Amino acid sequence: MESFGARLHRAMRERGPLCVGIDPHPGLLARWGLPDDVSGLDRFTRTVTEALGDRVAVVKPQSAFFERYGSRGVAVLESTIRQLREAGALVLLDVKRGDIGSTVAAYADAYLNPSSPLYVDAVTASPYLGVGSLAPMFDTAARHGGGVFVLALTSNPEGSAVQRARGADGRTVAQAVIDEISQLNAGAEPLGSVGLVVGATVGDTGHDLSRVGGPLLAPGLGAQGGTAADLRTVFGSALSAVLPSYSRQVLSAGPDPAALRAATEQVLTDCRRVLDAGKLTDGSVTTG
């Protein structure tokens, strides 16, 4: 079975290095003239899927905005996942799950086992019960060719109190997470299947991303204040592994499908300009 890292590498090469989030929060539904109910949710996600599913490398639905409508919202999520995968996009479900033992194994089965109606290509996960607690998720992902993106340095200002705290060995919590994920990806080609989430707004923090070996998801672009140019500061020569992620900046262009596609092309062009320049840079990176 082809690994998630290999599939992601190919998708980024063929469709471009871009992830678009589907975040149907009430404000966006209202901006689109849609009701804040399941019918509005369905129309919103269907429009985004039909406009972008056949051209974007990765699409990232935010599970919470579907779950808030209960079982009918989850049914829309299941349908959205299916339609996106049929269109050829990789689906990264933003759930940020984290637990221990049989519970994290159940989460893994819910999202990374092909028998599940919520089966996706990859998920986001929280490591703050210890990276080792996510082992059942890593194992299920590897068994079925899936991926996991682990939080490391997030865009929200509250995150730094935990992520930049230092342990007994002098490393920050974030660096310890980075180092453990680097070990999991050791030897993987062309790209490991366990990635990290590093916000585009964190700046140069002195963290070493040079040996991660897996994809680096960069949210925080667009409405959260990050720009494509910021990627160079955050990731340095690790740019070749970066997967930029936009949500509201693209989604706000809707509901016109042509406008959604135009907004997507614009941010992809901006990111390509920075990432292509990074490919010309050699040496290690101490940033992130």
C-alpha angles and dihedrals in degrees: 000000000000113000123243090241091057092046092048092048090053094045092051090049094048102036102022135259100291140118119193119200124218104215107163097185120165094259093057093045089053092047089054091049092248128137120251094246140088093281090055091046091051095048092047096050094041091054093050092045094050092045099046111014094092097047111034121083096218133016119196116200113195103228096205093066089057096041092056088074093054124225094344090055091050088051089056089050091052090051092046092052091050094048093047093051091047088054090055100253122134110238119221109186112210103217103129091210122180132165141120140269119336092001096061088043088056091050088051091052091048094057110016104038113091090221091067122092087223093054111147137169095250144352138206117245138191118231099193095111085057128288088254090062088068093060094108089054093049090048094050091046092051093046093055102032095257135138140227127206111203122204112248114149111005131196097237113099092226092063097072094070089066103025096050096041112116128235130212091278092056095249121124119244087249093053091049089053091047092051094049092050089048089058092051091054096045111138096005116142137232089355134344121245098229111078138180133234110228117169120235091226100057095091125202104335101165096250119143113236096160097106103038094111092194137081121293113216110208113197123169095073121136115000093026091059104257121127133200088251090060090065090074091056095046100042107023111182091355087078094110090070096047122117107193114212127205128177121156096029089061099034093050088066090068161127089054106082093212090054091049090052092047092051090049092051091050096053091043090054090050092050095045091054091057098037095047090052089052091058088067092058121090131193136058127305127228103184142079 
